[in-house]
Amino acid sequence: MSIQERMEKFKLKEDRADVIIPAAEIFLMVARSLDCDSIIVPNISLADSIVDGIYRDMTRNGELVE
């Protein structure tokens, strides 16, 4: 499938449509190496996850903890 076809069929942005195949190959390689049937993938990026973790560490119930 071309990048354009992936964008249309799966509603992907161009910068995602071009990396989805190599990314899928990596996930499949990891799954095979670990002999697992599934991999849970977070819905946020690594950078967002780091910022979220720092925020959670610095706050409690939305208030800054000193």
C-alpha positions in Angstrom: 0.0 0.0 0.0 1.3 3.5 -0.8 1.7 6.2 1.8 -1.2 8.0 0.2 -3.4 4.9 0.4 -2.4 4.4 4.1 -3.3 8.0 4.8 -6.7 7.6 3.2 -7.6 4.1 4.4 -6.4 4.5 8.0 -6.8 8.3 8.4 -3.1 8.7 9.1 -1.1 11.9 8.8 1.7 11.7 6.3 4.4 11.7 9.0 2.8 8.6 10.5 1.8 6.9 7.3 5.5 6.7 6.2 6.8 5.1 9.4 3.9 2.7 10.2 5.4 -0.2 8.3 8.8 -0.1 9.9 7.2 0.5 13.3 4.9 -2.5 12.8 8.0 -4.6 11.9 9.7 -3.6 15.1 6.6 -4.4 17.2 6.3 -7.8 15.5 10.0 -8.5 16.1 9.7 -7.6 19.8 6.6 -9.8 20.1 8.3 -12.8 18.5 11.4 -12.3 20.6 9.4 -12.2 23.8 7.1 -14.9 22.6 4.0 -12.8 23.4 0.6 -12.5 21.7 0.1 -8.8 22.4 1.9 -5.6 23.3 0.2 -2.7 25.1 1.1 0.6 23.6 0.3 3.9 25.3 -1.8 6.5 23.5 0.6 9.4 24.1 4.1 10.1 22.9 7.3 9.4 24.9 7.8 13.2 25.3 4.2 13.7 26.5 4.6 10.7 28.9 7.8 12.2 30.4 6.1 15.6 30.9 3.1 13.9 32.4 5.2 12.0 34.8 7.1 15.1 35.9 3.8 16.9 36.4 2.4 14.1 38.5 5.6 14.0 40.6 5.4 17.7 41.2 1.7 18.0 42.0 -0.9 16.4 44.1 -4.6 16.8 43.1 -3.5 19.6 40.6 -1.6 21.6 43.3 2.1 22.1 43.4 3.8 20.1 46.1 7.0 21.6 47.6 
